[in-house]
Amino acid sequence: MYRPYQILRVFHFRMKSLSLLEFVPFSFCIVVTGHISALVHHLKLVLDGSVSYFFSNMDI
């Protein structure tokens, strides 16, 4: 397994070897996937909260 600082060193080496045009889409992909996973997590929390709120406020 890689230690975090080893991964950072590998990334740093890759960044130096990559041109800017190759690096930008790469970082963009990381940012987008991070945002999508955070968004999905947030939506799941919101849905769970609203469903439980809805059921707790229903008069059966």
Stockholm file with secondary structure:
# STOCKHOLM 1.0

chainA/1-60         MYRPYQILRVFHFRMKSLSLLEFVPFSFCIVVTGHISALVHHLKLVLDGSVSYFFSNMDI
#=GR chainA/1-60 SS CCCHHHHHHHHHHHHHHSCHHHHHHHHHHHHHHHHHHHHHHHHHHHHHHHHHHHHHHCCC
#=GC SS_cons        CCCHHHHHHHHHHHHHHSCHHHHHHHHHHHHHHHHHHHHHHHHHHHHHHHHHHHHHHCCC
//
